[in-house]
Amino acid sequence: MNTPAKPVIVVVGSLHYDIMVDAPDRPRKGETVTGHAWAPKFGGKGGNQSVSASRAGAEVRMAGAVGDDEFGRFLIAALDASDVDATRVARLPGIGSGMSVAISDAEGDYGAVIVSGANLEIDTAALRQADLWKGTKALILQNEVPDAVNLAAAAAAREAKAIVCLNAAPFRPLPDELAALVDVLIVNAIEAEQLCGCRVTDLTSAAAAATELAKRFPSVIVTAGGDGVAGVRTGEAPVSLGALPVRLVSTHGAGDAFVGALVGSLATGSPFGESLSAANEAAARHVSARP
């Protein structure tokens, strides 16, 4: 019996060496909080989403940059261990790898600080190489790398007839030239409000924000945390899904788990609603496990 070929997904984006700190609460300005554990973790939105897409069954090619340092070696090894093709991740001498410190509180919420490092030095010329796009069904982008990188990748993906998926996180103004190339926009409640001015407080308002943003993008997904997710695709009925009931351990990386699973499903040609459901389930599994 022939095994169906895996869909090919290219992820262009950030790689961070995360330091995760468990504490009873996140400190306020000027406050010192005593934590009870810390651990290193593979991260960066690009890295996390590439791993999630691989777990969803895709063949994933990661393009980005790390420093020629211990953090960078850790990140490359983690990509390899997750069956992500890291041959297009540049190792840059004299520049530190990206890193972050994230503090997870007793309720499972977190706050983080990132230092971008090598992620700001991704070579846009490398994104135009034909072998990167051979057979590619979808591209995943985020906002932890410069706009010029996202624009170069999106233009190359469009030439390759791959769908362009942008997780517009963290928020920054979206250049018109890049917006015109985006097929699938994925944002959380805060990012949706910043992009369209629609306040998102529940699943109903998430659906309203998705409908408003769908005037600019062919497909829009707005995640609303513990309330669920709403999606709108041109020519189809809107989809709203409540969050699945799970025991919350940590929300860190949940959005990335969602994005990778979503695009992994879309790349196989699965229906929009079915892909949203698969992503919703992946995020639920993620928040109920230790990061």
C-alpha positions, 0 to 999 in steps of 0.5 A: 500500500502506498503511503500518501506524501506529506504536504510540504510546509515552509516556516520562516521565522524566529528561533529562541532559546527559552528560559522558563521560570515557574513562580507563584505570580509574575512580578510587578514593577520593582517587585522581586518574586521567589520562583520554585523552578526553571528549565531551558526550552526550545522556542520562538514562534517560528520554531514552535510552529514548525514543530507543531506542523511536523507533529500534524504530519507535514514535511516542514522546512524551517528557514531562519537564523541562529548564532554560532553559539551553544543556544544555536546548537541547542535550537538546531538539535531540537529541530532535528529531533522534531523531524524539521528540516533545519538545513536552511537555518543559517549559523551566524558567527559573532551574533547571539542566538535569539532568546527569551525569559518567560515567567509562568504563574500559578494560574498557568498564564505567563509573561515573556521578554524576548531578545531577538539576536540572530532573528533580525539578521535573516538573509532575504536573498536565501528565501528566494532559492528555488529548492526551498519552495519545491513542492511547497503547499503553505508558508507560515510567517509571524512577526518576530522577524523583520517585515522585509523577511516576511515580505520576501518569503511571502512573495516567493511563496506566492510565486510557488503557488503556496498559501501564505499564512501570517500569524500577526503576533506580536502586533505591529502595523501590517504593511499594505504590500505584505497584507496583499499577499496574505491568504490566511490571517491568524490573530488572538483577541488583542491582535484582532482589536489592534488590527481592526478596532473590534474589542474581543471579549468572548466568542461572539465578539471574536466572530465579529472581529473575524468577519470585519478582518475578512473584508481584507483577507480571504481567511481569518481566524481569531482565537479567544483564549478560554472562550474558543476560536472563530473563523471566516473564509470567503464564500463559506459559512462562519465557524465558531468553536468553543474551547475544549474543557481541559485542566490548564497547566500553562498557556505558553506556546498554545497559540503556536501549537494552534497555528502549526496544526491549523496550517498542517491540516489546511495544507492537506486540503482539509476543509476550513472548519475541520482544520479549525477543529484540529487546531483547537484540539492541538491547542487544548492538548498543549495547554494541559501538558507541561511546557 
